[in-house]
Amino acid sequence: MILPIVAYGDPVLRKEGQDITADYPELDTLISNMFETMYNAQGVGLAAPQIGLPIRLFIIDATPFADDEDLSEEEQAALKDFKKVFINARILEENGTPWTFNEGCLSIPDIREDVSRKEIVRLEYFDEHFTRHEEEFSGLAARVIQHEYDHIDGILFTDKLSSLRKRLLKGKLANISKGKVRVDYKMRFPAAKKAR
């Protein structure tokens, strides 16, 4: 089932997500719905707060990046079939030289900005079977993970911009929360009367 994606301005996007247990109600269905919602919106990641749930769960399918000709063959191979579920994730370490990449967010349509992040991230998490993992990721995979991880901590990519950029985007962000933006996927706008 395709779920509405919560737009910028909704308080749930600012909440720190809570850990969940293996007996979380209908977890398999939730994960399946999140993937369907993400694919419908042509995203590569989606966090539970973006569908209104303040829990520590996010999904990623970075496979579309595997076709990026600007990446090395090694990076392309790493992203091929990079589809994962992250439950109760905790970043253990971020390393490497910070690098800038143009990011967007399904909750903040029509805004893309350059964001600087470290190139390597090591984290522990549970997969959809509640098997614990401790892994290191680098490059675009690390970046997508860091972006989605921020969501479960109540952080948006726009928080990482300079105060000048934030001021310049203030009007656009206000319009997004009111639903004054064109999107081709289902959204819920906090300052609008109904989802569309």
Secondary structure, DSSP 8 states (H G I E B T S, - for coil): ----EE-TT-GGGGS--B---TT-TTHHHHHHHHHHHHHHTT-SEEEGGGGT--BSEEEEE-GGGGG-TTS-HHHHHHHTT-EEEEEEEEEEEEES--EEEEEEETTEEEEEEEEEE-SEEEEEEE-TT--EEEEEEEHHHHHHHHHHHHHHTT--GGGGS-HHHHHHHHHHHHHHHHT-S--SS-EE-TTSSS--
